[in-house]
Amino acid sequence: MSVNKVILLGRVGADPEVKVMPSGNAVLNLSLATNRKFKNQESGAYEDKTEWHRVVFFNKPAETIGQYVKKGQQLYVEGRLQTRKWQDKDGIEKYSTDIISDNFTFVGSKSDSSDNSQFNNQSQGRDDFNQSSGSAAQHDDDVPF
């Protein structure tokens, strides 16, 4: 038995854009920022460390997020890790690890999305959207569709 499960609560890095695959299915890629505070062992000062995660949504969830989510808005995401390997136009092998989301929840108030400077995990309320998806596809500007 094995488990491949990712849970993130973070802020969206840019306004999401829905694309349509040749099959007609919607796909949406977004960057999600999470952060943590830690104490610097040398200086003793507390610092913030931000991590960026690539998240992929398909079909109805992609359309919903594309319609309602904006840069800076908090988003709760569940999914699985998927690593892809491909060759770029120069024949160099590239790798990308993405989170393929199968569940999400809007978090925070609508006015919360205007606060882009703070990437914290404090929620101020929840919208009642939970969506699911189950397919996978390649994505990235370097990856041919």
N, C-alpha and C positions, 0 to 999 in steps of 0.2 A: 504494500500500500504506500502511496505517496500523496503529498499535498502541494499544490502550487496555488497559493492564495496571497493576494496583496490587498491591503486596506490603507487608503490614504485620505487625509483631510487636509486640504491646502487651498491655495488661491490660483486662479487661472491667470496665466502669463500674458495672453493676448486674446482679442476677440476671436472666438472659434469660427471656422469656415467649413461648411459642408461641401463635400465633393461627391460626385456620382461616378461609380465604377462602370466599366463597360457592360457589366451584368445588369445595371440599373439600380443596384443597391447603394444606399448612402453610406459614406464613411466620413468620420470627423477625427482629426488629430489635434490634440491640444497639449500644451505644456502646463504642468501643475507644480507649483512651488510648495514645499514643506520646509519647516525650519525647526531647529532645536537650539536651546541655550546650553552652553557649557562653560566651565571655568578653565581659562588658559593657565596651564601649569607654570609657565614662565613668569607671566605678569600678574597672575592672580585675579585678573579682571574677567568678568563674564562677557562672552561673545555670542553672537548669533551665527549659525551655519545654515545656509539655505541650500537645499537640494532640489534639482529640477527633474521632473519625471515626464516621460512621453506617454500619453494615454490615448488609446484608440477606441472609438465607439462606432457601431454599425447600425444601419437601418433606422428604426423608429427612435431609439435613444440618440443617435447622431442628429436626426432632424430636430428633436426636442431641445437638445443642448444648443444646437446652432441657432435656434429661435429665441431662447430665453437666457443664455449665459453670456456674460460680458467679462472683459478683462478685469481682474481684481476680485471677482466674486468668489466666495468660498464654495467648494464642491467636495462632497464625500464620495469616494470612488472605491468600488470593490472589483477585483478582476484577477487575472493570472499573468505571470511573466511569460513572454515569448521572445526568444532571441532569433534574429534572422541573419543570414549571411548572403551577400550578393557581391557582384563585381561592378565597380563604377565604370564610367566610359573609357578610363585608361587601363582597365583590366585589373585594377587593384582590389583585393578582397576587403570588404567592409562588413562590420557587424553592428547591429542595433538591438538593444533590449527595450522592449515596449511593454506596457501594461494593456492587455486586451480587457476592456471593462465589460462586465456582465451585469452591473448594478450601480446606480448612482442616486444621490439625494442632493437637492439644492439645500444649502445651509446659509443662514444669515438673512438679514433683511435686505430689501432691494436697495436701500441707501448704502448698505455695507459695501457694495461693489465699487463705490467711488473712493474708498480708502485703499489705494494701491500700495502705499508705503509700508504698511505693516502686514507681514505674513505670519499671522498668529492662528492658533487653533481654538480660539474662543468663539463659540457659536451663540447667536442671539435669537435663534428661532429656526424652525424648519418648514420648508414648503412640503407639500404632500405629494411629491413625485418620486416614484421608484420605477426604474425602467430596466429591461433586460435585453441582452443580445447574445448570439451564440456563434457568429461566423468570424473568419479571419481573412485578412488580405494584406498585401504589401503596401507600404506607404513611405514616403519620404521624397524630398526633392531629388535626391541622388538615385532613387530606385525607379527604374522604368515601370510604368503601369501597363 
